[in-house]
């Protein structure tokens, strides 16, 4: 019986990538450290600026809808944000590297993006 080599796939190459270009932006104070988008709304952990909420339906011209500078139950700035439904969970930077390790986060009602409202905080020992 004649033997033949197994069929081989044709050589492939990665498709060329387009250069990254800026579509739009907005000038605001703060250091953006985390973002979550849901639909046309972007929820941003903005450092000392706190939680910021943007309408990004027009990517070339995002609009600030509202913000919460409540100190998230601590003396530090917003670092991470996660949104579930109409509730945002915001985690701050630790105040100092030498501070005891503990967990703190704020629970924020974002059902009205123009006026987010802190519902409470959690802090462990």
PyMOL commands that set and color helices and strands:
alter all, ss='L'
color gray80, all
select helices_A, chain A and resi 113-115
alter helices_A, ss='H'
color red, helices_A
select strands_A, chain A and resi 34-38+41-45+51-55+63-68+78-84+87-92+104-109+117-123
alter strands_A, ss='S'
color yellow, strands_A
deselect
rebuild
show_as cartoon
